[in-house]
Amino acid sequence: MATLGRLDWYEIARTTNWTPKYVKEDELFPPEMAGSMGLPLTAWEAYDEPYKQTYPEYVKVQREKDAGAYSVKAALERSKMFENADPGWLSVMKVHYGAIARGEYSASTAEARMARFGKAPGMRNMATLGMMDEIRHGQIQLYFPHEHCSKDRQFDWAHKAYDTNEWGMIAARHMFDDIMVTRSAVGVALMLTFAFETGFTNMQFLGLAADAAEAGDWTFSNLISSIQTDESRHAQIGGPLVSLLVANGKKEEAEKLVYIAIWRAWKLFSVLTGPIMDYYTPLEHRKQSFKEFMQEWIVTQFERALLDLGLDKPWYWDNMIAEIDTQHHGMHLGVWFWRPTVWWNPAAGVSTEERAWLEEKYPGWNESWGKCWDVITENLIEGKRELTYPETLPLVCNMCQLPINTTPGPAWKVRDFPLNHKGRTYHFCSEGCKWCFEEEPERYEGHLSLVDRFLAGMIQPMNLGGALQYMSLAPGEIGDDAHNYAWVDKIIAERFKKAG
Amino acid sequence: MALFPLVSNVEEDFVLQLLPVDTENTMDEVAAAAAYHSVGRRVAARPGKILRVRRQGSEELLPRDLRVSESGLLPMECIEVVWEAPHAGA
């Protein structure tokens, strides 16, 4: 039987808005769930999604795609990739799976909110497929690391991390809960799909896929490239919404939510993605620096997307561009120094050749971050490893929940950005995080950072052991240097050679 | 005598850290406590120089024998701990 082409019937089938008779429009689409900004149902019908797909097409394409990823995994299961991979690369996978896999399920609830409460029929259709995408991404990113659990308990954190109070996980959850779990359909479309998935997931998934392919990890490379093709489809939910809001005089409202999400995503990427690209990925397999990826995917492409859709650049754009040079170096140093508190083994990434690469990519690195690493390296050379561990907590930001840090050394710029609100002092890492809080203080004011919890006596005993227990880090899971300090032996050998 | 939490920002270090001190500690003792978590760990020691305490954003160094309880510092206030040649303003 001849069937109509998709475009011959899609728009008719998509037209699923109706005039409710038995309930009011606001009961059908409660404003707090729809986030409709007072725009009537008819205004939303102008929404036209750029990527049109039907359910049968979706099932056919996804089935083939997932079968491809699963078959690559099956074919390579005996390849000894795990045994042969650089330990830094294994850490990349552990960070990625722990921070992302369960978050995909949260994302599916966010997509479901758009599928139910989005007032634009096209948005509902795309979000239905997006919801299924995220469920599949959760499943596949839990299944793939599972084969490594028997060899390395840290891989168990792919499933475990999201339920813990590990500090990095508190940060990831705080951000993802903010932009996707606790927002309206419009909020999710602007913050998750437009702000986060358009730029940031592109970078995480395509950037890491490139590094994975270079590292010979075809399973991981294939998996995350496959995921990204879904992301780049459902990420397009936000674009036409931005145009619609601008056309209906809601530009400022749209900008506010987009700006908060971009800033928050940037901060999380500075701790999760920056270190793995510039420090954990073995030097010979690095495709580009984190800064280069950020400039390409976020600064250039995203800036164009914002302007094309009629939004202005965020007020903090120059601050963010400046931070791209610096922030992730401090995040990395912090993660490495507080390494017992993470579920992976951070690779220091500061051998002589790696430092030369860092200096080339980030001129001035040796005179700033390098100064701190000089002290750490000398302590390790002299056998004083105990001085390379922390004995107190870093102060974490009350917005991004990450250690408050920036450039050390002679150009020392570290400072607190405090705010007194209703008698409580909140600490922030930047004007950006403080601004997010001030825009919607009632959303955030009740949250306690890890340091707030410590001071409130919620972490007992009040020492490293108590903190590790609070973070659910069991023996065999706590992090240590990925290469077991082999890079220090190399530096010692270089010095001997130089001395003749 | 009571536990008093401060936030320490040691010159040339990269991160703010929680610094539990005592209300009876002098600023020299506060500086030493801050140094314990930074100097020799990520900040190189500077022989011949001492560390002094000031409030964030202020150039004025707090007197070395001033006690926390007399200083006006608030709990969890961020203090800057900076290097100084001992003869200057000691």
Interface residues (C-beta under 8 A of the other chain):
Chain A: G330 L333 G334 F337 W369 K371 C372 D374 V375 I376 N379 L387 T388 P390 E391 T392 L393 P394 L395 P403 I404 N405 T406 T407 P408 G409 P410 W412 V414 R415 D416 P418 T425 H427 V451 F454 L455
Chain B: P5 V7 N9 E11 E12 D13 F14 V15 L16 Q17 L18 L19 P20 Y36 H37 G40 R41 R42 V43 A44 Q56 G57 L74 M76 E77 C78
